[in-house]
Amino acid sequence: MGFFGRPTLQIPDQTGKVALVTGANTGMGYTISEQLALKGATVWMGARSEAKAKEAIARFNAEHKNVAKKGEIVWLKLDLTSPVDVIASAKSFLSKSDRLDILVNNAARMASPFELTKDGLETSVAINHIGHFTLTEALLPLLRQTAQLPGADIRVVTVSSGLHSFISVNNLSTKEDFNTTFSSNPASVDSLIAQTKRYNFTKLLNVLFAAELQRRADQEGTPLVSISLHPGVVGTGGALDLFPAVARPVMKLLAKSPLQGAIAPLFAATSPEVRGNAEKYKGSYLLPGGKLSLASETGRNEKLAKELWDLSEKTVKEIMEGNGSI
């Protein structure tokens, strides 16, 4: 049985490829990085904490010291909270790497109390969407450049959630649309319901973003594959916190391990099936294990996806200008 649960499919050799994985020092992000590096890729571990990143890299090196042919994991300082910091990290990466084959937008802030960043953005939107939007856009020139190399196979994988289907919005035209509390009562802004709705909203933004990225790449003739996906409920503290306390012990038993959760992102990032059937997978939405599915009706709304892209560009530009970075 192959790694993806398919009889003949394994992660192919990744020697010579470069990947960047966000939120990669722990949980599913670490596992994605680990598996890519074990297949020979150079993996940049996007993480805020140098200490935690270096601890994770040391763990990888220690656990796999007897694997002769493997790639390496390298820390990239990456704080997705503000576009200013994201751009700085992207510039650092661009100065050190001359190619990028795989970008996995994995990091996420889970259901949390309502809080604005220093840029005036709801923090979950800032980290889960705007940070990844900024990073991807900053790295697009290198992705395009890499796509021109012989045998290139460029993938952008954005980790969403099946919970995106539990939220619906009609328009995304102002910064206030990013900062909605999803609570009609100020006293319940930080209720579990409101916190979960805000998380679900960011996961909807992930789906819309991935689909619009694909449409724009197709229009300009860039041969990349952009995929969003639901990895399943992975048994980490943050994911389990989405459920009421009384249900968490049961959900922990039912939840996927980080390795099981990583199957869909790794399939999206490396499977020859995706490249061989690119038209089927471009802009697609996957379920756990890499099964093709459909995003929610709102997630498939092209008009809303375009609005999101335009609003994201405008928001990032305003933040950069406000910080004297443009």
Protein Blocks (a to p, Z undefined) as FASTA:
>chain_A
ZZkopaklccddfehiacddehklgcjllmmmmmmmmnopacddddfblmlmmmmmmmmm
mmmmmpmbacddddddddfkbmklmmmmmmmmmmmpcbdfbdcdfbccddddddddfkop
afklmmmmmmmmmmmmmmmmmmmmmmmpghiacdddddddfklmmpccfbdfbfklmmpg
oiabfklmmgmklmmmmmmmmmmmmmmmmmmmmmmmmmnopacddddddebjadbfklmm
mpcfklmmmmmmmpccfklmmmmmmmmmmpmklmmmmmmmgopacdehiiacdddfklmm
mklmmmmmmmmmmmmmmmmmmnopZZ
